[in-house]
Amino acid sequence: MKNRFFLAIAVIMVTGASLLPAIAQNPVIGGGQLYRTGNAVYLQPDVSGLTGDFYTFNVINNTNQTIPAGTKVYWSLTSTVKGSKILSAPLAPKQSTFLANGPHDFSGSNPKAWFLK
């Protein structure tokens, strides 16, 4: 009886230990509700109007590969000003595309743009 109990405990511990790497590879991207399902590829943000009344958020493909149409590009200026856009056309290297614009009613910004590969 003791041997079966210890065997069962050992199996549970080995199973739990083997799941730790899988849990560690599922980090949160932002806000605590969106989970990563691939590798994030960061793009170069091109934001204008941050000192005026309105901002315009463009993104430049700084990778050496074309990003295919249908790819969802996520962007953020602050923790509350963020969004996403699905590309309607392929985005070639060194080319830019419009993502968003709006009223500039926030202080400080840390622009970021990325897509999941």
C-alpha positions in Angstrom: 0.0 0.0 0.0 2.8 2.4 0.9 4.6 1.7 -2.4 1.5 2.6 -4.5 1.0 5.8 -2.5 4.6 6.9 -3.0 4.4 5.9 -6.7 1.3 8.0 -7.2 2.9 11.0 -5.4 6.0 10.6 -7.6 3.9 10.5 -10.8 2.0 13.7 -9.8 5.3 15.5 -9.0 6.9 14.5 -12.2 3.8 15.5 -14.2 3.7 18.9 -12.4 7.4 19.5 -13.0 7.1 18.8 -16.7 4.3 21.4 -17.0 6.4 24.3 -15.6 8.2 25.1 -18.9 4.9 25.2 -20.7 3.4 27.6 -18.2 6.5 29.9 -18.3 6.2 30.3 -22.1 2.7 31.9 -21.9 3.5 35.5 -20.8 1.0 38.2 -20.8 1.4 40.9 -23.5 -0.5 43.7 -21.8 -3.5 44.5 -19.6 -3.7 41.0 -18.1 -6.2 39.7 -20.6 -4.4 39.1 -23.9 -2.1 36.1 -23.9 0.7 35.5 -26.4 0.1 32.8 -28.9 3.3 33.4 -30.9 6.5 35.4 -30.9 6.0 39.2 -30.8 7.8 41.0 -33.7 8.2 44.7 -32.9 7.9 47.3 -35.6 9.1 50.9 -35.7 6.4 53.3 -34.6 6.1 56.6 -36.5 3.9 58.9 -34.4 3.3 62.5 -35.3 1.4 65.3 -33.5 2.2 64.3 -30.0 2.7 68.0 -29.1 -0.5 69.2 -30.8 -4.2 68.4 -30.4 -4.3 65.2 -32.5 -1.9 62.3 -33.0 -1.3 60.1 -36.0 0.1 56.6 -35.5 1.9 55.0 -38.5 4.1 52.0 -38.4 7.2 51.2 -40.5 8.1 47.6 -41.3 11.7 47.5 -40.1 12.1 43.8 -40.7 13.6 42.3 -43.8 10.4 40.4 -44.8 7.1 41.4 -46.1 4.3 41.2 -43.6 1.3 39.5 -45.3 -2.1 41.0 -45.6 -4.5 39.8 -42.9 -1.8 40.1 -40.1 -3.1 41.8 -37.0 -0.8 44.6 -35.9 -1.1 45.8 -32.2 -0.1 49.3 -31.1 0.0 51.3 -27.9 0.9 54.8 -26.9 0.1 54.6 -23.2 -1.5 51.9 -21.0 -4.9 53.3 -22.0 -4.4 54.5 -25.6 -4.0 51.3 -27.6 -5.6 49.2 -30.3 -5.0 46.9 -33.2 -5.5 46.9 -37.0 -5.6 44.1 -39.5 -3.5 44.8 -42.6 -5.5 45.0 -45.8 -2.5 44.8 -48.0 1.0 43.3 -47.6 3.5 45.6 -45.9 6.9 45.5 -47.6 10.2 46.2 -45.8 10.9 49.9 -45.2 7.3 50.8 -46.1 4.8 52.4 -43.6 1.1 52.2 -43.1 -1.5 54.1 -41.1 -2.8 52.5 -37.9 -4.8 55.1 -36.0 -5.3 58.7 -35.1 -7.2 60.6 -32.4 -7.3 63.5 -29.9 -4.1 64.0 -28.0 -5.5 64.0 -24.5 -2.8 62.1 -22.6 0.5 62.9 -21.0 3.7 61.1 -21.9 3.9 58.3 -24.4 5.9 55.2 -25.1 4.8 54.2 -28.6 5.0 50.5 -29.5 3.8 48.4 -32.4 4.0 44.6 -32.9 2.5 41.6 -34.5 2.5 37.9 -33.5 4.5 35.5 -35.7 
